[in-house]
Amino acid sequence: FFFSSRRRHTRCSGVSWARRCVQETGFIECKKKKKQKSQDEDRRPSFVPKELWCNACQAISREALKVLRHRTSEVDIAEALNRICFQNMAVYEFPPPDMTRGCDAFIAGWDEELESALVRRKNNEDFENDFCYKQTKACEGADFSKVSKNDNYVNVNGKQVPVGPDGAIKMDEL
């Protein structure tokens, strides 16, 4: 058995060179204990607060069901989800730019499961609760008491600028 003089990087830090060699041969397995994270925490980016993550899930569910109605074909669902983050996000708790960012992040983490859930849904009434609270647990631990409702204004360069019903910023107000 030949050991090279070069040290190789392994997943285990702070381990002596001899022990690394033994680990690389498979005689010892090094595992760090990780804090068990929920499925949602693994997919939620650190820049997206829990409340925005939950509200994005709710918005995606509601907007998708508005577009899809009773349809459950994969093609219809894929088309609806392809443009879902560009729907009217001004009616939700966060300003449209934040909602779009949360929506994009949520879709990136849950797109396959979302499509699958929309295909196999039995009715539209229970979908949001089933998907956002039970399946993804996106709304678990979200505290909306500390989130002020979007009052259809956003701050642009320190000024309050109204957001139209379509989510567009009224540029003439700048």
Secondary structure, 3 states (H helix, E strand, C coil): CCCCCCCCCCCCCCCCHHHHHHHHHCCCCCCCCCCCCCHHHHHCCCCCCHHHHHHHHHHHHHHHHHHHCCCCCHHHHHHHHHCHHHCCCCCCCCCHHHHHHHHHHHHHHHHHHHHHHHHHCCCCCCHHHHHHHHHCCCCCCCCHHHCCCCCCEEEECCEEEEECCCCCECHHHC
